[in-house]
Amino acid sequence: MLNDTLLIAARDIAARQGGRPVLEGVNLSVGKGEIVTLVGPNGSGKSTLLKVMLGALAPEAGRVARMPGLRVGYVPQKLHLDSTLPMTVRRFLDLPVRAPRAAAEAALERAGVGALGRRQMAELSGGQFQRVLLARALLARPHLLVLDEATQGLDQPGSADFYRQIEAVRDDLGCGVLMVSHELHVVMSASDRVVCLNGHVCCEGTPAAVSAAPEWRQLFGTGTGGALALYRHEHDHAHHDHGHDHDHGSHDQLHA
Ligand SMILES: Nc1ncnc2c1ncn2[C@@H]1O[C@H](COP(=O)(O)OP(=O)(O)OP(=O)(O)O)[C@@H](O)[C@H]1O
């Protein structure tokens, strides 16, 4: 079911939440080095699909194939820490298991917060905090990074910065990335593939292809013109060749 280029593939997934069907016939895969973004209206089943992919929720039908030995790094939406509890960034990375110094420093560096090891967690800005959560996920040396609305609470430039960091991590480590985001405009520039979910996959493809899809416009209105503009603008520079523009031509096909 998995070929050499795939990290994870969910096939024909059906799932229920609270007795109600939430997902039906959903296929989703992430290839090595690929950034896949899952978008969809509230309640469209994005978190449910992530849970199924991560093995936290058993699907009613379908199956998820994972590359043998797949290591996943998870960046949560938010993490509440008691702000009165003194804890440095470096100490935070030692929870729940002590991180070797070199690994911790490398992870902070990759997450763009190399200079913050001695700072108190409670003093970090929202963007810095999310980068520390990213660093913690990187300690697992993941093949696949999974982010669930990891930029909630950041402003648009802050979110765009965070996504650029994710892109840099992917370029650096070659890991695949699966993220859920509401920020359609911002996320576009960093994604290789966008999958639009509404209980089923409405459309998927490159950001440009999805922005132009009638299914997308129906779900999100026509106010997404800016997304495409931003995508084009951000990609004025020469694109790196990660090798993932190949071999998944079918992903670029739109299907209703
Ligand atoms: N634990 C639960 N018990 C009952 N119903 C649930 C549960 N979790 C989710 N649901 C329902 O399942 C549907 C899909 O929820 P899900 O969280 O997967 O959507 P989502 O696309 O992630 O939404 P959002 O964008 O609002 O986070 C929703 O109607 C939600 O109310």
The ligand as an ORCA input file, in Angstrom:
! r2SCAN-3c Opt
* xyz 0 1
  N     -15.435     14.080     21.178
  C     -16.470     14.378     20.401
  N     -17.731     13.994     20.707
  C     -18.766     14.288     19.916
  N     -18.653     14.976     18.776
  C     -17.445     15.390     18.414
  C     -16.281     15.121     19.203
  N     -15.209     15.666     18.577
  C     -15.675     16.248     17.466
  N     -17.012     16.097     17.348
  C     -17.848     16.566     16.237
  O     -17.347     16.028     15.021
  C     -17.384     16.984     13.978
  C     -15.981     17.175     13.389
  O     -15.136     17.744     14.376
  P     -13.618     18.064     14.117
  O     -13.079     18.583     15.415
  O     -12.951     16.897     13.506
  O     -13.714     19.227     13.033
  P     -12.642     20.323     12.639
  O     -12.693     20.431     11.161
  O     -11.332     19.996     13.247
  O     -13.276     21.610     13.301
  P     -12.604     22.989     13.776
  O     -12.114     23.660     12.553
  O     -13.754     23.704     14.406
  O     -11.510     22.626     14.758
  C     -17.981     18.231     14.582
  O     -19.331     18.275     14.278
  C     -17.780     18.068     16.074
  O     -18.780     18.705     16.790
*
